[in-house]
Amino acid sequence: RILEWACARLRARATVHPAERWWHLAAIAVGHRSEDFQFLVGSPFESVVLNQQDEIAHLLHVEDRFPEEMRIQLAKAIAIEWRWPQDAIPAFLGLVDHPDVGGEARVRLGISQTRTGRHADAVTTLKRAELETREPHLVYLARLFRGRALEALKRPKDAEVAYRSAVATMPGAQAAATALAGLLSADGKRLEAQQLIGRTL
């Protein structure tokens, strides 16, 4: 609510100051960190809204001020994906070829496909996404969720390769290490699994 109080004052200006764009991107980062979809987009796909005070939909205000800022469109899709992954897929598809946000949009698309059971599509999407970004955390996410999709497709050896590459990208990241340790343990490689978890902890 403090962010929205400040946003209302920024919107009251007839002209957009350059610093306002950076302020909004920072405010979006705060909303993303707390995964507060109601602050960012409201509840557009809910039939009943329990608490109207939480329905701030900050990104709708920002979109009016900066209609050409693709990071705002990506932020909307990410916020939707937390609560309604199926509904986020078209939004991500519309961004995958954009030069500024396309790499992350494709990673997020693959994550949504994994979450909605489209595992074969997710494997293809995430493999391509790895080639379209150099940001370590996005490469990590692409490899982690490709591993999850492969595991769901009953391809444990391929999933192990994906998890190993995710761990190599971000050593110490718990999600990939835990997933890999689970596969190793199931394959009888309990000592390696134990050592992996020990290093991660």
Kinemage of the C-alpha trace (Angstrom):
@kinemage 1
@onewidth
@group {chain A} dominant
@subgroup {mainchain}
@vectorlist {calphas} color= white
{ca arg a 1} P 0.000 0.000 0.000
{ca ile a 2} L 2.952 2.333 0.550
{ca leu a 3} L 4.123 1.616 -2.994
{ca glu a 4} L 0.670 2.310 -4.365
{ca trp a 5} L 0.476 5.559 -2.369
{ca ala a 6} L 3.681 6.705 -4.082
{ca cys a 7} L 2.494 5.413 -7.445
{ca ala a 8} L -0.630 7.574 -7.236
{ca arg a 9} L 1.539 10.662 -6.720
{ca leu a 10} L 3.753 9.792 -9.672
{ca arg a 11} L 0.711 9.233 -11.875
{ca ala a 12} L -0.655 12.653 -10.919
{ca arg a 13} L 2.139 14.282 -12.953
{ca ala a 14} L 1.149 15.203 -16.481
{ca thr a 15} L 4.594 14.319 -17.839
{ca val a 16} L 6.629 11.215 -17.135
{ca his a 17} L 9.980 11.865 -15.461
{ca pro a 18} L 12.807 9.466 -16.511
{ca ala a 19} L 13.318 8.407 -12.882
{ca glu a 20} L 9.694 7.256 -12.686
{ca arg a 21} L 10.395 4.300 -14.990
{ca trp a 22} L 13.196 3.059 -12.750
{ca trp a 23} L 11.036 3.550 -9.666
{ca his a 24} L 8.281 1.403 -11.186
{ca leu a 25} L 10.707 -1.349 -12.186
{ca ala a 26} L 11.994 -1.389 -8.602
{ca ala a 27} L 8.434 -1.537 -7.239
{ca ile a 28} L 7.702 -4.455 -9.578
{ca ala a 29} L 10.784 -6.230 -8.228
{ca val a 30} L 9.389 -5.857 -4.691
{ca gly a 31} L 6.075 -7.370 -5.818
{ca his a 32} L 7.898 -10.223 -7.545
{ca arg a 33} L 10.060 -10.932 -4.518
{ca ser a 34} L 6.958 -11.392 -2.374
{ca glu a 35} L 5.081 -13.202 -5.194
{ca asp a 36} L 2.133 -10.881 -4.556
{ca phe a 37} L -0.001 -11.387 -7.659
{ca gln a 38} L -2.863 -9.371 -6.158
{ca phe a 39} L -0.618 -6.326 -5.808
{ca leu a 40} L 0.705 -6.740 -9.357
{ca val a 41} L -2.311 -7.873 -11.417
{ca gly a 42} L -5.240 -8.335 -9.034
{ca ser a 43} L -7.240 -11.552 -9.466
{ca pro a 44} L -8.367 -11.452 -13.100
{ca phe a 45} L -9.216 -15.151 -13.309
{ca glu a 46} L -10.994 -15.583 -9.971
{ca ser a 47} L -14.795 -15.782 -9.927
{ca val a 48} L -14.906 -14.511 -6.337
{ca val a 49} L -12.482 -12.001 -4.794
{ca leu a 50} L -12.342 -12.350 -1.027
{ca asn a 51} L -10.505 -9.149 -0.116
{ca gln a 52} L -10.926 -6.169 -2.432
{ca gln a 53} L -8.280 -4.190 -0.535
{ca asp a 54} L -5.609 -6.588 -1.800
{ca glu a 55} L -6.623 -6.046 -5.445
{ca ile a 56} L -4.205 -3.219 -6.218
{ca ala a 57} L -3.246 -4.307 -9.775
{ca his a 58} L -0.224 -2.010 -9.806
{ca leu a 59} L 0.941 -3.156 -13.249
{ca leu a 60} L -2.206 -1.805 -14.887
{ca his a 61} L -1.247 1.660 -13.674
{ca val a 62} L 2.340 1.273 -14.856
{ca glu a 63} L 1.223 -0.039 -18.245
{ca asp a 64} L -0.733 3.166 -18.852
{ca arg a 65} L 2.382 5.241 -18.184
{ca phe a 66} L 4.858 3.031 -20.090
{ca pro a 67} L 2.940 1.143 -22.796
{ca glu a 68} L 6.115 0.238 -24.728
{ca glu a 69} L 8.063 -1.231 -21.774
{ca met a 70} L 8.224 -4.966 -22.450
{ca arg a 71} L 9.489 -5.750 -18.949
{ca ile a 72} L 6.088 -4.681 -17.668
{ca gln a 73} L 4.400 -7.170 -20.015
{ca leu a 74} L 6.790 -9.885 -18.823
{ca ala a 75} L 6.116 -8.963 -15.195
{ca lys a 76} L 2.364 -9.341 -15.794
{ca ala a 77} L 2.824 -12.790 -17.305
{ca ile a 78} L 5.050 -13.915 -14.418
{ca ala a 79} L 2.516 -12.697 -11.838
{ca ile a 80} L -0.280 -14.540 -13.636
{ca glu a 81} L 1.826 -17.706 -13.825
{ca trp a 82} L 2.128 -17.967 -10.022
{ca arg a 83} L -1.635 -18.406 -9.647
{ca trp a 84} L -2.921 -19.387 -13.115
{ca pro a 85} L -0.073 -21.067 -15.070
{ca gln a 86} L -2.335 -22.124 -17.943
{ca asp a 87} L -3.456 -18.545 -18.511
{ca ala a 88} L 0.145 -17.285 -18.553
{ca ile a 89} L 1.159 -19.442 -21.526
{ca pro a 90} L -0.338 -17.152 -24.242
{ca ala a 91} L 1.273 -14.120 -22.592
{ca phe a 92} L 4.707 -15.748 -22.620
{ca leu a 93} L 4.235 -16.924 -26.216
{ca gly a 94} L 3.645 -13.321 -27.231
{ca leu a 95} L 7.019 -12.285 -25.792
{ca val a 96} L 9.424 -15.110 -26.716
{ca asp a 97} L 10.742 -13.377 -29.843
{ca his a 98} L 11.270 -9.955 -28.278
{ca pro a 99} L 14.985 -9.020 -28.196
{ca asp a 100} L 14.845 -7.582 -24.667
{ca val a 101} L 12.773 -10.150 -22.776
{ca gly a 102} L 12.496 -13.120 -25.135
{ca gly a 103} L 15.028 -15.344 -23.372
{ca glu a 104} L 13.369 -15.067 -19.989
{ca ala a 105} L 9.896 -15.322 -21.537
{ca arg a 106} L 10.842 -18.648 -23.135
{ca val a 107} L 12.222 -19.970 -19.847
{ca arg a 108} L 9.018 -18.924 -18.088
{ca leu a 109} L 6.947 -20.494 -20.858
{ca gly a 110} L 8.733 -23.800 -20.297
{ca ile a 111} L 8.106 -23.556 -16.565
{ca ser a 112} L 4.390 -22.980 -17.198
{ca gln a 113} L 4.295 -25.949 -19.559
{ca thr a 114} L 5.921 -28.106 -16.897
{ca arg a 115} L 3.461 -26.951 -14.246
{ca thr a 116} L 0.489 -27.680 -16.506
{ca gly a 117} L 1.628 -31.191 -17.501
{ca arg a 118} L 2.844 -30.363 -21.021
{ca his a 119} L 6.168 -32.033 -20.322
{ca ala a 120} L 7.250 -32.867 -23.875
{ca asp a 121} L 6.599 -29.265 -24.963
{ca ala a 122} L 8.495 -28.040 -21.909
{ca val a 123} L 11.599 -30.095 -22.768
{ca thr a 124} L 11.704 -28.572 -26.271
{ca thr a 125} L 11.002 -25.038 -25.040
{ca leu a 126} L 13.582 -25.126 -22.256
{ca lys a 127} L 16.303 -26.636 -24.431
{ca arg a 128} L 15.877 -23.761 -26.866
{ca ala a 129} L 15.686 -21.234 -24.031
{ca glu a 130} L 19.184 -22.220 -22.860
{ca leu a 131} L 20.536 -21.017 -26.203
{ca glu a 132} L 18.772 -17.654 -25.994
{ca thr a 133} L 20.093 -16.324 -22.699
{ca arg a 134} L 23.425 -16.030 -20.960
{ca glu a 135} L 22.008 -15.044 -17.594
{ca pro a 136} L 23.094 -17.780 -15.136
{ca his a 137} L 19.861 -17.803 -13.119
{ca leu a 138} L 17.771 -18.233 -16.290
{ca val a 139} L 20.033 -20.998 -17.597
{ca tyr a 140} L 19.734 -22.634 -14.180
{ca leu a 141} L 15.934 -22.454 -14.231
{ca ala a 142} L 15.792 -23.825 -17.775
{ca arg a 143} L 17.925 -26.819 -16.791
{ca leu a 144} L 16.122 -27.410 -13.496
{ca phe a 145} L 12.651 -27.465 -15.035
{ca arg a 146} L 13.834 -29.468 -18.041
{ca gly a 147} L 15.000 -32.046 -15.522
{ca arg a 148} L 11.587 -32.024 -13.860
{ca ala a 149} L 9.841 -32.426 -17.213
{ca leu a 150} L 12.141 -35.295 -18.193
{ca glu a 151} L 11.550 -36.968 -14.851
{ca ala a 152} L 7.787 -36.708 -15.422
{ca leu a 153} L 8.314 -38.309 -18.851
{ca lys a 154} L 10.026 -41.284 -17.116
{ca arg a 155} L 13.437 -40.435 -18.552
{ca pro a 156} L 15.547 -40.478 -15.373
{ca lys a 157} L 18.941 -40.666 -17.111
{ca asp a 158} L 18.179 -37.574 -19.199
{ca ala a 159} L 16.768 -35.857 -16.129
{ca glu a 160} L 19.987 -36.616 -14.261
{ca val a 161} L 22.016 -34.934 -17.018
{ca ala a 162} L 19.757 -31.867 -16.857
{ca tyr a 163} L 19.978 -31.662 -13.058
{ca arg a 164} L 23.757 -32.074 -13.140
{ca ser a 165} L 24.035 -29.201 -15.599
{ca ala a 166} L 21.767 -27.076 -13.379
{ca val a 167} L 23.955 -27.804 -10.350
{ca ala a 168} L 27.048 -26.921 -12.390
{ca thr a 169} L 25.466 -23.618 -13.384
{ca met a 170} L 24.651 -22.592 -9.812
{ca pro a 171} L 26.537 -24.750 -7.303
{ca gly a 172} L 24.738 -24.791 -3.980
{ca ala a 173} L 21.280 -24.112 -5.412
{ca gln a 174} L 19.071 -26.363 -3.332
{ca ala a 175} L 16.264 -27.259 -5.750
{ca ala a 176} L 18.501 -28.802 -8.406
{ca ala a 177} L 20.801 -30.454 -5.845
{ca thr a 178} L 17.857 -32.036 -4.026
{ca ala a 179} L 16.292 -33.266 -7.268
{ca leu a 180} L 19.592 -34.730 -8.442
{ca ala a 181} L 20.226 -36.361 -5.074
{ca gly a 182} L 16.819 -38.001 -5.241
{ca leu a 183} L 17.579 -39.523 -8.633
{ca leu a 184} L 21.035 -40.639 -7.517
{ca ser a 185} L 19.652 -42.285 -4.411
{ca ala a 186} L 16.974 -44.103 -6.409
{ca asp a 187} L 19.736 -45.337 -8.754
{ca gly a 188} L 21.738 -46.754 -5.844
{ca lys a 189} L 24.301 -43.927 -5.798
{ca arg a 190} L 23.580 -43.047 -2.193
{ca leu a 191} L 27.090 -41.926 -1.255
{ca glu a 192} L 27.204 -39.393 -4.095
{ca ala a 193} L 23.716 -38.202 -3.164
{ca gln a 194} L 24.748 -37.776 0.463
{ca gln a 195} L 27.894 -35.867 -0.503
{ca leu a 196} L 25.911 -33.604 -2.828
{ca ile a 197} L 23.386 -32.697 -0.151
{ca gly a 198} L 26.201 -32.185 2.356
{ca arg a 199} L 27.934 -29.695 0.049
{ca thr a 200} L 24.657 -27.898 -0.623
{ca leu a 201} L 23.867 -27.543 3.080
